[in-house]
Every structure is written in C-alpha cells, then in structure tokens.
Amino acid sequence: MALKQTSEIIAIGFSVLESGANTFTETRVDLQLNPLDNEVFVVAAIDLDPAPPFNVAGTNTSTEMSVSTTSLTSMGNINQSQVLANAKLDIRQDAGSVTGVPFSRTAMDEPQGAVPYIAIIATNDFFVQIEGSGNSSARNGFGKMWGYRAKADSATYAALVQSEVLSS
C-alpha cells in the first residue's frame, strides 16, 4: 500500500446529542478531504467520552457511543469492519433497588502492540452515534480523533474507497 503522509498529527473534536431520551442518534463529521488528490485520513487513536447514564431506581440504564466510517442505522460495535471505536457506560440494579452497580466498557484508544494506525478513512467524512437506555432525558457524548492526512496512489485509493463503501 502506497501512502505518503502530507500533514502532522491533527486532532479532530466532535460531539453528539441524542434527539430524545433513549433514541439512536447519529451525526456526520466532515474531514474535508480532497478526493481529486486521492487524499485519505489515517486514524492513529480515538477517545470517546459518553455522558454517564442516570441512576434510576430499579432500572438498568446505559449510554453507548460509537464512531464509524459509514452511516449506521443502529449502534455499532467493534466487530463491524466500519466501526472504529465504541464505548458504553452501564448502571445495573435489581427491581426495587435504589443503588446500582456501575460498569464501563470501551474499545481501547489504539490496539496493544506496535501498530502504525488503527484505520484509514478514504471518504470525506465519518459518523458518530449515541444511544441511551432507561435514561430520563437525552444523553450526549464527546470525542477526539487523532490522525494525519495522506495521499494514496490511484490503485490504493480506489481499493480503500470501494472497501469503505461496501462495508456500509
């Protein structure tokens, strides 16, 4: 694969707010890539910060957030090729209980070991999703993606775009 780095590491901040309590919501983040120059974005790390779920007596609650290269119709998980990161916060409690047990699960910012990048985004944007469960009002989430711009040769660029589009 022929990629030539054309920028230093840059950080892209983003946020998403549920359109209503416990409602799947997605927002699009534009990378402003130049497809005429076969420009791609090489993702080095992602950090997700979903708002904590509400502690509702006797109710399991959660807030889940994900980032993907293509638009999704439901929450994405890291077993899907187009999903780059996922984080979930839970509060679990028995019926009638007023105190719950909190849990958190996040895909690591980057895989363990010597990996030069975690993903390559070849289309002009990425998507951020959020969805709560059992919450009394809408939840939000914040995130940051680190990476750099690169130029791909024609064959590599075509393969990356086709792979990304077909994964949707």
Order of alpha helices (4+ residues) and beta strands (2+ residues): beta-beta-beta-beta-beta-beta-beta-beta-beta-beta-alpha
